[in-house]
Amino acid sequence: MPGALDGVRVLDNGIVQAGTFPARLLADFGAEIIRVEHYRRPDLGRNFCFPDGVAGDAYWEQSGIYLEQHRNKAYCVGLDVGNPQGRELFLRLVASCDIVLDSHPPGLMEDLGLGYDDLRAAREDLVYVSTSGYGYGGPYSEIRSYGMMSEVMSGITSLNGYAGEEPQRGTIPLTDHPATYHIAFLMVAALERRDRTGKGAWIDVSQYEVGVNLIGDAHVARAFGASVPGPRGNGDDGHPIAGCVPCDDGSRWLAVDVCDRAAWDGLRELVEFEALDIDRDPWAQPLSAAEQERIREALEAWARSRDGDEAVSELQARSVPAAVAANARDLLLDPHLEARGFFWLVDHAPEQGAGRRAWPGASAGLSRTPAELRARAPMLGEHNHLIATGLLGCSEEEYEEYVASGAMGVTPDAAEMRPPPADLEERLHLPPAAQLRIAEFDPHYTERMVERFGDTYGSDATV
Amino acid sequence: MNDLLEGLRILDLGRYTAGPYCAKLFVDAGADVIHVERPGAGDPARALPPLLDDGSGEAVSAVYAFLNADKRSVTLDFTTPTGAEWLRELVRWADIVVENFAPGTLERHGFGVDEMLGVNPTVVWVSITNFGGSGPSRDLRGTSLTLQAAAALMDGNGDEDREPLRYPRHLSEYWAGSNAAHAALIARRHARLSGEGQHVDVSIQESLVASYFMHFADYQYQGALQARGWLDLKPASDGPIIVNWHTAVPWDVFAIALEAEELILDPELQPPLSMTANAGRVADVISRSMRARTRREWFARAKEHRVPAGMVQTLDEVAACEHLEARAHFGSLRLPGGAEGRVPGPPYALNEGATERTQAVPGLGEHNVVVFGELLGHSDGELQAAAAAGAI
């Protein structure tokens, strides 16, 4: 089936997450992605999450996170752009691409002679989209940053936490993931203008500013003198009842939000309110903290021994917004996402050590030009020969020369690599201050996945 | 405001947050956006707290103001015959229609996707719903809280032994709205090149899950499920800060930047043990050290030594940030009653220089005459009749 972005070619020079995932979004709808990596010191995103927790000899090919977020990218070229021939190859690739996406810290590509002006000399109407923690220009520009850092800077964290308590962070680096859609939007927007006017563009996305926009309404309120309190927890929307109570005998949490009168009436049908002696419109006459607590206790008494999914059905049948606080397993097994075909089964190369896995599919459903699974994630430098002798028109001799000089390659310098992280069993026992904490290991995960995705799940039906 | 999408026509039938945020991204990129609101109360976001004095004693919601600046506001009741006819005319005008009614709502009023593609075969029709337009959860109700729960966002936020926490404000809806915007624009490009419009089905749940995906590999590779209690904030003397080691920075430099010599002296506190078995001890050492200086002092040291770092800033601090000032991030916003304030601009810059100007929040139905009269060509008499019939 044709894709909406057929014929669009993107050079993906992004790293880790926010700066490279947008190319995946475009790939899902047909764009041809040429991923370029510094093969000597490849993407940090390759260094997390290995099969069975063990980083094997070629572990940079085996990160589950990498395989998830680079599927559908057609090609990977391993270059050393510090090598003059490597730099020249990079510029020749730029000349053949509509869009370049880059997420290296500002200044780094310039120092290599591969800044926007250099790239534009190779292609006048280039669409160049850069993203970094703070963006180009300004005193913080060259500060190194990950998503959690631009998140805390943006003010989001100052509002995150239990009501009235100190701010805290969750596991999601909140500027990374939402930034990806903004970046993909801008890539296509600039392409549309190029088609209309013939003009290229350099668009520079600051993840700090994405964070500011994600709570833009709070910043607007502050600007006009309204008071914006600190963390308000699950009551952030100011609804009379909003929060989580235990269900499934305390093994899961049920989120319930009484957002309007229909929900209020629905909750009163289910939960014993008579004994509470609270019989009025809580919007006309707000509940006191003590009343909220009594209702919460009644709700908890109702929910604790119930199956979470059944509790959700009973509440939703009475117009009460409710959901179990899901985890990754719940989503993989979710009948709704299954009915929508949300997860895609992706086969991998033997070197990737993954077999057949279920990765998230399209972010949106396009009725005529739907996203499709086209390819597994490419391996480091897998398409060096193909791209050099095909797209770039080099002879075999020239290709050999690039490999011999180190301009192209497929193997990282071991000394440059980050030491592999601990296996998950070890992580489970780490004290709370450690990163990537694990709550539990489900010993039955493989059976559950095979039951859900079929007997071929995890098998080496490779492509 | 820039000219990336100049000339593109967006019909924003959105309400509350997700749809209007999607359309906002188009406004900021120079598209022409008409926001259709219901007569009387308008978009329910106009009532979302906090309410601001707009300069004339009238209240306007900060949420509405943020999302709808520089859109043209018209009022239209599409359950009336004239309203229905004029909505069809607007659909014919539009390149992209964005709506976030509950599934089936517009269909029941005769504005289903198939009918609308009949009215305008090249239109991109974007529906943003809680769980998408199909599947067993399609009709479930949802709020920020319950959708964040259903998307597994909350299982990593909050303390381990207490209830899971949602993330603040409306950020999960904005997140989904940005997904809708990129998908809509991709479909629009296809429509422009092929003449073929289509439906774009956006589920808020899937918007969040598709882009926050890392834990699916952890489960499939290990059966691992993540924990809450992500204690990476460290206490500087005047508030929390984050610092992280990065392999490009020598460990000694990292320790010096943080004034934590113990990390150099004790081999057990160095990589790789610092990242695994002794991560907790390293965190304790760093926490102790952090108390000696302010966030700003540590931030300056981190910059000097190229150590990744970030300060937990309040909204006031963000508004006073020298970096945002230098990037000219803030712009001017005028409320319907004339009050003006300095507010965040789009999260990106073009290398072509910004065109600094004031964005205006529309009053309810402020553009009825210009849109229904000048754009659609209806006479004053028709407008008066429509108003009398409650259609606009």
HADDOCK unambig.tbl for C-alpha pairs under 7 A between the chains (distance, minus, plus):
assign (segid A and resid 4 and name CA) (segid B and resid 186 and name CA) 6.43 0.50 0.50
assign (segid A and resid 4 and name CA) (segid B and resid 187 and name CA) 6.36 0.50 0.50
assign (segid A and resid 4 and name CA) (segid B and resid 190 and name CA) 5.00 0.50 0.50
assign (segid A and resid 49 and name CA) (segid B and resid 217 and name CA) 6.88 0.50 0.50
assign (segid A and resid 49 and name CA) (segid B and resid 218 and name CA) 6.10 0.50 0.50
assign (segid A and resid 50 and name CA) (segid B and resid 221 and name CA) 6.76 0.50 0.50
assign (segid A and resid 51 and name CA) (segid B and resid 221 and name CA) 4.87 0.50 0.50
assign (segid A and resid 52 and name CA) (segid B and resid 221 and name CA) 5.36 0.50 0.50
assign (segid A and resid 52 and name CA) (segid B and resid 222 and name CA) 5.38 0.50 0.50
assign (segid A and resid 53 and name CA) (segid B and resid 222 and name CA) 6.57 0.50 0.50
assign (segid A and resid 64 and name CA) (segid B and resid 217 and name CA) 5.10 0.50 0.50
assign (segid A and resid 65 and name CA) (segid B and resid 214 and name CA) 5.59 0.50 0.50
assign (segid A and resid 65 and name CA) (segid B and resid 217 and name CA) 6.01 0.50 0.50
assign (segid A and resid 137 and name CA) (segid B and resid 327 and name CA) 6.38 0.50 0.50
assign (segid A and resid 138 and name CA) (segid B and resid 323 and name CA) 5.07 0.50 0.50
assign (segid A and resid 138 and name CA) (segid B and resid 326 and name CA) 5.03 0.50 0.50
assign (segid A and resid 138 and name CA) (segid B and resid 327 and name CA) 5.78 0.50 0.50
assign (segid A and resid 139 and name CA) (segid B and resid 323 and name CA) 5.50 0.50 0.50
assign (segid A and resid 140 and name CA) (segid B and resid 323 and name CA) 6.00 0.50 0.50
assign (segid A and resid 143 and name CA) (segid B and resid 303 and name CA) 5.45 0.50 0.50
assign (segid A and resid 143 and name CA) (segid B and resid 306 and name CA) 6.48 0.50 0.50
assign (segid A and resid 143 and name CA) (segid B and resid 308 and name CA) 6.72 0.50 0.50
assign (segid A and resid 144 and name CA) (segid B and resid 306 and name CA) 6.17 0.50 0.50
assign (segid A and resid 144 and name CA) (segid B and resid 307 and name CA) 6.36 0.50 0.50
assign (segid A and resid 144 and name CA) (segid B and resid 308 and name CA) 4.50 0.50 0.50
assign (segid A and resid 145 and name CA) (segid B and resid 308 and name CA) 4.86 0.50 0.50
assign (segid A and resid 145 and name CA) (segid B and resid 309 and name CA) 6.30 0.50 0.50
assign (segid A and resid 149 and name CA) (segid B and resid 242 and name CA) 6.67 0.50 0.50
assign (segid A and resid 149 and name CA) (segid B and resid 309 and name CA) 6.01 0.50 0.50
assign (segid A and resid 149 and name CA) (segid B and resid 310 and name CA) 4.43 0.50 0.50
assign (segid A and resid 150 and name CA) (segid B and resid 310 and name CA) 6.57 0.50 0.50
assign (segid A and resid 152 and name CA) (segid B and resid 310 and name CA) 6.30 0.50 0.50
assign (segid A and resid 152 and name CA) (segid B and resid 311 and name CA) 6.02 0.50 0.50
assign (segid A and resid 152 and name CA) (segid B and resid 312 and name CA) 4.51 0.50 0.50
assign (segid A and resid 152 and name CA) (segid B and resid 313 and name CA) 6.39 0.50 0.50
assign (segid A and resid 153 and name CA) (segid B and resid 310 and name CA) 5.94 0.50 0.50
assign (segid A and resid 153 and name CA) (segid B and resid 311 and name CA) 5.46 0.50 0.50
assign (segid A and resid 153 and name CA) (segid B and resid 312 and name CA) 5.36 0.50 0.50
assign (segid A and resid 153 and name CA) (segid B and resid 313 and name CA) 5.15 0.50 0.50
assign (segid A and resid 154 and name CA) (segid B and resid 313 and name CA) 6.69 0.50 0.50
assign (segid A and resid 154 and name CA) (segid B and resid 318 and name CA) 6.52 0.50 0.50
assign (segid A and resid 155 and name CA) (segid B and resid 312 and name CA) 6.87 0.50 0.50
assign (segid A and resid 155 and name CA) (segid B and resid 313 and name CA) 5.30 0.50 0.50
assign (segid A and resid 155 and name CA) (segid B and resid 314 and name CA) 5.29 0.50 0.50
assign (segid A and resid 155 and name CA) (segid B and resid 315 and name CA) 5.40 0.50 0.50
assign (segid A and resid 155 and name CA) (segid B and resid 318 and name CA) 6.75 0.50 0.50
assign (segid A and resid 157 and name CA) (segid B and resid 312 and name CA) 6.57 0.50 0.50
assign (segid A and resid 158 and name CA) (segid B and resid 312 and name CA) 6.52 0.50 0.50
assign (segid A and resid 158 and name CA) (segid B and resid 313 and name CA) 6.59 0.50 0.50
assign (segid A and resid 158 and name CA) (segid B and resid 314 and name CA) 5.78 0.50 0.50
assign (segid A and resid 159 and name CA) (segid B and resid 168 and name CA) 6.12 0.50 0.50
assign (segid A and resid 160 and name CA) (segid B and resid 167 and name CA) 6.03 0.50 0.50
assign (segid A and resid 160 and name CA) (segid B and resid 168 and name CA) 5.70 0.50 0.50
assign (segid A and resid 161 and name CA) (segid B and resid 158 and name CA) 6.80 0.50 0.50
assign (segid A and resid 169 and name CA) (segid B and resid 157 and name CA) 6.88 0.50 0.50
assign (segid A and resid 169 and name CA) (segid B and resid 230 and name CA) 6.29 0.50 0.50
assign (segid A and resid 170 and name CA) (segid B and resid 156 and name CA) 5.47 0.50 0.50
assign (segid A and resid 170 and name CA) (segid B and resid 157 and name CA) 4.03 0.50 0.50
assign (segid A and resid 170 and name CA) (segid B and resid 158 and name CA) 6.54 0.50 0.50
assign (segid A and resid 170 and name CA) (segid B and resid 230 and name CA) 5.74 0.50 0.50
assign (segid A and resid 171 and name CA) (segid B and resid 156 and name CA) 5.09 0.50 0.50
assign (segid A and resid 171 and name CA) (segid B and resid 157 and name CA) 6.32 0.50 0.50
assign (segid A and resid 171 and name CA) (segid B and resid 230 and name CA) 5.97 0.50 0.50
assign (segid A and resid 177 and name CA) (segid B and resid 211 and name CA) 5.68 0.50 0.50
assign (segid A and resid 177 and name CA) (segid B and resid 212 and name CA) 6.12 0.50 0.50
assign (segid A and resid 178 and name CA) (segid B and resid 175 and name CA) 5.16 0.50 0.50
assign (segid A and resid 181 and name CA) (segid B and resid 178 and name CA) 5.51 0.50 0.50
assign (segid A and resid 181 and name CA) (segid B and resid 179 and name CA) 5.14 0.50 0.50
assign (segid A and resid 181 and name CA) (segid B and resid 182 and name CA) 6.12 0.50 0.50
assign (segid A and resid 182 and name CA) (segid B and resid 178 and name CA) 5.77 0.50 0.50
assign (segid A and resid 184 and name CA) (segid B and resid 182 and name CA) 5.96 0.50 0.50
assign (segid A and resid 185 and name CA) (segid B and resid 181 and name CA) 6.43 0.50 0.50
assign (segid A and resid 185 and name CA) (segid B and resid 182 and name CA) 4.12 0.50 0.50
assign (segid A and resid 185 and name CA) (segid B and resid 185 and name CA) 6.85 0.50 0.50
assign (segid A and resid 188 and name CA) (segid B and resid 185 and name CA) 6.85 0.50 0.50
assign (segid A and resid 188 and name CA) (segid B and resid 186 and name CA) 6.77 0.50 0.50
assign (segid A and resid 189 and name CA) (segid B and resid 4 and name CA) 5.83 0.50 0.50
assign (segid A and resid 189 and name CA) (segid B and resid 5 and name CA) 6.28 0.50 0.50
assign (segid A and resid 190 and name CA) (segid B and resid 4 and name CA) 5.78 0.50 0.50
assign (segid A and resid 193 and name CA) (segid B and resid 4 and name CA) 5.30 0.50 0.50
assign (segid A and resid 193 and name CA) (segid B and resid 5 and name CA) 6.49 0.50 0.50
assign (segid A and resid 202 and name CA) (segid B and resid 350 and name CA) 5.79 0.50 0.50
assign (segid A and resid 202 and name CA) (segid B and resid 351 and name CA) 5.71 0.50 0.50
assign (segid A and resid 203 and name CA) (segid B and resid 348 and name CA) 6.66 0.50 0.50
assign (segid A and resid 203 and name CA) (segid B and resid 349 and name CA) 5.78 0.50 0.50
assign (segid A and resid 203 and name CA) (segid B and resid 350 and name CA) 4.74 0.50 0.50
assign (segid A and resid 203 and name CA) (segid B and resid 351 and name CA) 6.78 0.50 0.50
assign (segid A and resid 204 and name CA) (segid B and resid 348 and name CA) 5.32 0.50 0.50
assign (segid A and resid 204 and name CA) (segid B and resid 349 and name CA) 5.22 0.50 0.50
assign (segid A and resid 204 and name CA) (segid B and resid 350 and name CA) 6.37 0.50 0.50
assign (segid A and resid 205 and name CA) (segid B and resid 347 and name CA) 6.04 0.50 0.50
assign (segid A and resid 205 and name CA) (segid B and resid 348 and name CA) 4.19 0.50 0.50
assign (segid A and resid 205 and name CA) (segid B and resid 349 and name CA) 6.61 0.50 0.50
assign (segid A and resid 206 and name CA) (segid B and resid 347 and name CA) 5.90 0.50 0.50
assign (segid A and resid 206 and name CA) (segid B and resid 348 and name CA) 5.77 0.50 0.50
assign (segid A and resid 209 and name CA) (segid B and resid 347 and name CA) 4.51 0.50 0.50
assign (segid A and resid 210 and name CA) (segid B and resid 347 and name CA) 4.96 0.50 0.50
assign (segid A and resid 213 and name CA) (segid B and resid 344 and name CA) 6.79 0.50 0.50
assign (segid A and resid 213 and name CA) (segid B and resid 347 and name CA) 6.81 0.50 0.50
assign (segid A and resid 214 and name CA) (segid B and resid 171 and name CA) 5.04 0.50 0.50
assign (segid A and resid 214 and name CA) (segid B and resid 174 and name CA) 6.38 0.50 0.50
assign (segid A and resid 215 and name CA) (segid B and resid 169 and name CA) 6.44 0.50 0.50
assign (segid A and resid 215 and name CA) (segid B and resid 170 and name CA) 6.98 0.50 0.50
assign (segid A and resid 215 and name CA) (segid B and resid 171 and name CA) 6.16 0.50 0.50
assign (segid A and resid 216 and name CA) (segid B and resid 66 and name CA) 6.46 0.50 0.50
assign (segid A and resid 216 and name CA) (segid B and resid 344 and name CA) 6.68 0.50 0.50
assign (segid A and resid 217 and name CA) (segid B and resid 62 and name CA) 5.44 0.50 0.50
assign (segid A and resid 217 and name CA) (segid B and resid 63 and name CA) 4.75 0.50 0.50
assign (segid A and resid 217 and name CA) (segid B and resid 66 and name CA) 5.41 0.50 0.50
assign (segid A and resid 219 and name CA) (segid B and resid 315 and name CA) 6.42 0.50 0.50
assign (segid A and resid 219 and name CA) (segid B and resid 343 and name CA) 6.65 0.50 0.50
assign (segid A and resid 220 and name CA) (segid B and resid 62 and name CA) 5.87 0.50 0.50
assign (segid A and resid 220 and name CA) (segid B and resid 66 and name CA) 6.49 0.50 0.50
assign (segid A and resid 220 and name CA) (segid B and resid 343 and name CA) 5.60 0.50 0.50
assign (segid A and resid 221 and name CA) (segid B and resid 50 and name CA) 6.77 0.50 0.50
assign (segid A and resid 221 and name CA) (segid B and resid 62 and name CA) 5.20 0.50 0.50
assign (segid A and resid 223 and name CA) (segid B and resid 341 and name CA) 5.74 0.50 0.50
assign (segid A and resid 223 and name CA) (segid B and resid 342 and name CA) 6.17 0.50 0.50
assign (segid A and resid 223 and name CA) (segid B and resid 343 and name CA) 6.46 0.50 0.50
assign (segid A and resid 224 and name CA) (segid B and resid 52 and name CA) 6.74 0.50 0.50
assign (segid A and resid 224 and name CA) (segid B and resid 341 and name CA) 6.07 0.50 0.50
assign (segid A and resid 226 and name CA) (segid B and resid 50 and name CA) 6.89 0.50 0.50
assign (segid A and resid 226 and name CA) (segid B and resid 52 and name CA) 6.65 0.50 0.50
assign (segid A and resid 233 and name CA) (segid B and resid 165 and name CA) 6.22 0.50 0.50
assign (segid A and resid 233 and name CA) (segid B and resid 166 and name CA) 6.75 0.50 0.50
assign (segid A and resid 234 and name CA) (segid B and resid 145 and name CA) 6.79 0.50 0.50
assign (segid A and resid 234 and name CA) (segid B and resid 165 and name CA) 5.97 0.50 0.50
assign (segid A and resid 234 and name CA) (segid B and resid 166 and name CA) 5.72 0.50 0.50
assign (segid A and resid 236 and name CA) (segid B and resid 168 and name CA) 6.48 0.50 0.50
assign (segid A and resid 236 and name CA) (segid B and resid 169 and name CA) 6.63 0.50 0.50
assign (segid A and resid 244 and name CA) (segid B and resid 163 and name CA) 5.86 0.50 0.50
assign (segid A and resid 244 and name CA) (segid B and resid 164 and name CA) 6.98 0.50 0.50
assign (segid A and resid 255 and name CA) (segid B and resid 145 and name CA) 6.99 0.50 0.50
assign (segid A and resid 255 and name CA) (segid B and resid 146 and name CA) 5.72 0.50 0.50
assign (segid A and resid 255 and name CA) (segid B and resid 149 and name CA) 6.65 0.50 0.50
assign (segid A and resid 256 and name CA) (segid B and resid 146 and name CA) 6.69 0.50 0.50
assign (segid A and resid 257 and name CA) (segid B and resid 145 and name CA) 6.86 0.50 0.50
assign (segid A and resid 257 and name CA) (segid B and resid 146 and name CA) 6.94 0.50 0.50
assign (segid A and resid 316 and name CA) (segid B and resid 140 and name CA) 6.40 0.50 0.50
assign (segid A and resid 316 and name CA) (segid B and resid 141 and name CA) 6.81 0.50 0.50
assign (segid A and resid 319 and name CA) (segid B and resid 141 and name CA) 6.91 0.50 0.50
assign (segid A and resid 321 and name CA) (segid B and resid 141 and name CA) 4.96 0.50 0.50
assign (segid A and resid 321 and name CA) (segid B and resid 142 and name CA) 5.20 0.50 0.50
assign (segid A and resid 321 and name CA) (segid B and resid 143 and name CA) 6.71 0.50 0.50
assign (segid A and resid 321 and name CA) (segid B and resid 146 and name CA) 6.57 0.50 0.50
assign (segid A and resid 322 and name CA) (segid B and resid 146 and name CA) 5.57 0.50 0.50
assign (segid A and resid 323 and name CA) (segid B and resid 146 and name CA) 5.22 0.50 0.50
assign (segid A and resid 323 and name CA) (segid B and resid 149 and name CA) 6.14 0.50 0.50
assign (segid A and resid 323 and name CA) (segid B and resid 150 and name CA) 5.75 0.50 0.50
assign (segid A and resid 324 and name CA) (segid B and resid 149 and name CA) 6.18 0.50 0.50
assign (segid A and resid 324 and name CA) (segid B and resid 150 and name CA) 6.30 0.50 0.50
assign (segid A and resid 325 and name CA) (segid B and resid 149 and name CA) 4.11 0.50 0.50
assign (segid A and resid 325 and name CA) (segid B and resid 150 and name CA) 5.86 0.50 0.50
assign (segid A and resid 325 and name CA) (segid B and resid 152 and name CA) 6.26 0.50 0.50
assign (segid A and resid 325 and name CA) (segid B and resid 154 and name CA) 6.45 0.50 0.50
assign (segid A and resid 325 and name CA) (segid B and resid 155 and name CA) 6.45 0.50 0.50
assign (segid A and resid 326 and name CA) (segid B and resid 149 and name CA) 5.82 0.50 0.50
assign (segid A and resid 326 and name CA) (segid B and resid 150 and name CA) 5.49 0.50 0.50
assign (segid A and resid 326 and name CA) (segid B and resid 151 and name CA) 6.59 0.50 0.50
assign (segid A and resid 326 and name CA) (segid B and resid 152 and name CA) 4.59 0.50 0.50
assign (segid A and resid 326 and name CA) (segid B and resid 155 and name CA) 6.69 0.50 0.50
assign (segid A and resid 327 and name CA) (segid B and resid 152 and name CA) 4.90 0.50 0.50
assign (segid A and resid 327 and name CA) (segid B and resid 155 and name CA) 6.00 0.50 0.50
assign (segid A and resid 328 and name CA) (segid B and resid 152 and name CA) 6.63 0.50 0.50
assign (segid A and resid 328 and name CA) (segid B and resid 215 and name CA) 6.03 0.50 0.50
assign (segid A and resid 328 and name CA) (segid B and resid 216 and name CA) 5.70 0.50 0.50
assign (segid A and resid 328 and name CA) (segid B and resid 219 and name CA) 6.85 0.50 0.50
assign (segid A and resid 328 and name CA) (segid B and resid 225 and name CA) 6.87 0.50 0.50
assign (segid A and resid 329 and name CA) (segid B and resid 219 and name CA) 6.88 0.50 0.50
assign (segid A and resid 336 and name CA) (segid B and resid 135 and name CA) 5.27 0.50 0.50
assign (segid A and resid 336 and name CA) (segid B and resid 136 and name CA) 5.36 0.50 0.50
assign (segid A and resid 336 and name CA) (segid B and resid 137 and name CA) 5.81 0.50 0.50
assign (segid A and resid 339 and name CA) (segid B and resid 135 and name CA) 5.44 0.50 0.50
assign (segid A and resid 340 and name CA) (segid B and resid 134 and name CA) 6.78 0.50 0.50
assign (segid A and resid 340 and name CA) (segid B and resid 135 and name CA) 5.88 0.50 0.50
assign (segid A and resid 360 and name CA) (segid B and resid 210 and name CA) 5.67 0.50 0.50
assign (segid A and resid 361 and name CA) (segid B and resid 210 and name CA) 6.79 0.50 0.50
assign (segid A and resid 362 and name CA) (segid B and resid 210 and name CA) 6.89 0.50 0.50
assign (segid A and resid 363 and name CA) (segid B and resid 206 and name CA) 6.16 0.50 0.50
assign (segid A and resid 363 and name CA) (segid B and resid 207 and name CA) 5.47 0.50 0.50
assign (segid A and resid 363 and name CA) (segid B and resid 210 and name CA) 5.35 0.50 0.50
assign (segid A and resid 364 and name CA) (segid B and resid 183 and name CA) 6.49 0.50 0.50
assign (segid A and resid 364 and name CA) (segid B and resid 200 and name CA) 6.73 0.50 0.50
assign (segid A and resid 364 and name CA) (segid B and resid 201 and name CA) 5.85 0.50 0.50
assign (segid A and resid 364 and name CA) (segid B and resid 202 and name CA) 5.04 0.50 0.50
assign (segid A and resid 365 and name CA) (segid B and resid 200 and name CA) 5.49 0.50 0.50
assign (segid A and resid 365 and name CA) (segid B and resid 201 and name CA) 4.76 0.50 0.50
assign (segid A and resid 365 and name CA) (segid B and resid 202 and name CA) 6.47 0.50 0.50
assign (segid A and resid 366 and name CA) (segid B and resid 198 and name CA) 6.86 0.50 0.50
assign (segid A and resid 366 and name CA) (segid B and resid 199 and name CA) 5.86 0.50 0.50
assign (segid A and resid 366 and name CA) (segid B and resid 200 and name CA) 4.65 0.50 0.50
assign (segid A and resid 366 and name CA) (segid B and resid 201 and name CA) 6.43 0.50 0.50
assign (segid A and resid 367 and name CA) (segid B and resid 198 and name CA) 5.82 0.50 0.50
assign (segid A and resid 367 and name CA) (segid B and resid 199 and name CA) 5.27 0.50 0.50
assign (segid A and resid 367 and name CA) (segid B and resid 200 and name CA) 6.42 0.50 0.50
assign (segid A and resid 368 and name CA) (segid B and resid 198 and name CA) 5.93 0.50 0.50
assign (segid A and resid 418 and name CA) (segid B and resid 247 and name CA) 6.41 0.50 0.50
assign (segid A and resid 419 and name CA) (segid B and resid 272 and name CA) 6.40 0.50 0.50
assign (segid A and resid 421 and name CA) (segid B and resid 276 and name CA) 6.87 0.50 0.50
assign (segid A and resid 422 and name CA) (segid B and resid 276 and name CA) 5.61 0.50 0.50
assign (segid A and resid 427 and name CA) (segid B and resid 276 and name CA) 6.99 0.50 0.50
assign (segid A and resid 430 and name CA) (segid B and resid 277 and name CA) 6.36 0.50 0.50
assign (segid A and resid 431 and name CA) (segid B and resid 280 and name CA) 5.29 0.50 0.50
assign (segid A and resid 432 and name CA) (segid B and resid 231 and name CA) 6.91 0.50 0.50
assign (segid A and resid 432 and name CA) (segid B and resid 280 and name CA) 6.84 0.50 0.50
assign (segid A and resid 433 and name CA) (segid B and resid 231 and name CA) 5.44 0.50 0.50
assign (segid A and resid 433 and name CA) (segid B and resid 232 and name CA) 6.69 0.50 0.50
assign (segid A and resid 433 and name CA) (segid B and resid 279 and name CA) 6.95 0.50 0.50
assign (segid A and resid 433 and name CA) (segid B and resid 280 and name CA) 5.02 0.50 0.50
assign (segid A and resid 433 and name CA) (segid B and resid 283 and name CA) 6.07 0.50 0.50
assign (segid A and resid 434 and name CA) (segid B and resid 279 and name CA) 5.23 0.50 0.50
assign (segid A and resid 434 and name CA) (segid B and resid 280 and name CA) 5.53 0.50 0.50
assign (segid A and resid 437 and name CA) (segid B and resid 226 and name CA) 6.00 0.50 0.50
assign (segid A and resid 437 and name CA) (segid B and resid 227 and name CA) 5.55 0.50 0.50
assign (segid A and resid 438 and name CA) (segid B and resid 224 and name CA) 6.28 0.50 0.50
assign (segid A and resid 438 and name CA) (segid B and resid 225 and name CA) 5.70 0.50 0.50
assign (segid A and resid 438 and name CA) (segid B and resid 226 and name CA) 4.36 0.50 0.50
assign (segid A and resid 438 and name CA) (segid B and resid 227 and name CA) 4.93 0.50 0.50
assign (segid A and resid 439 and name CA) (segid B and resid 225 and name CA) 5.68 0.50 0.50
assign (segid A and resid 439 and name CA) (segid B and resid 226 and name CA) 5.16 0.50 0.50
assign (segid A and resid 439 and name CA) (segid B and resid 227 and name CA) 4.20 0.50 0.50
assign (segid A and resid 440 and name CA) (segid B and resid 224 and name CA) 5.99 0.50 0.50
assign (segid A and resid 440 and name CA) (segid B and resid 225 and name CA) 5.54 0.50 0.50
assign (segid A and resid 441 and name CA) (segid B and resid 222 and name CA) 6.99 0.50 0.50
assign (segid A and resid 441 and name CA) (segid B and resid 223 and name CA) 5.10 0.50 0.50
assign (segid A and resid 441 and name CA) (segid B and resid 224 and name CA) 4.57 0.50 0.50
assign (segid A and resid 441 and name CA) (segid B and resid 225 and name CA) 6.33 0.50 0.50
assign (segid A and resid 442 and name CA) (segid B and resid 223 and name CA) 4.72 0.50 0.50
assign (segid A and resid 442 and name CA) (segid B and resid 224 and name CA) 6.38 0.50 0.50
assign (segid A and resid 443 and name CA) (segid B and resid 223 and name CA) 6.44 0.50 0.50
assign (segid A and resid 445 and name CA) (segid B and resid 220 and name CA) 6.85 0.50 0.50
assign (segid A and resid 445 and name CA) (segid B and resid 223 and name CA) 5.02 0.50 0.50
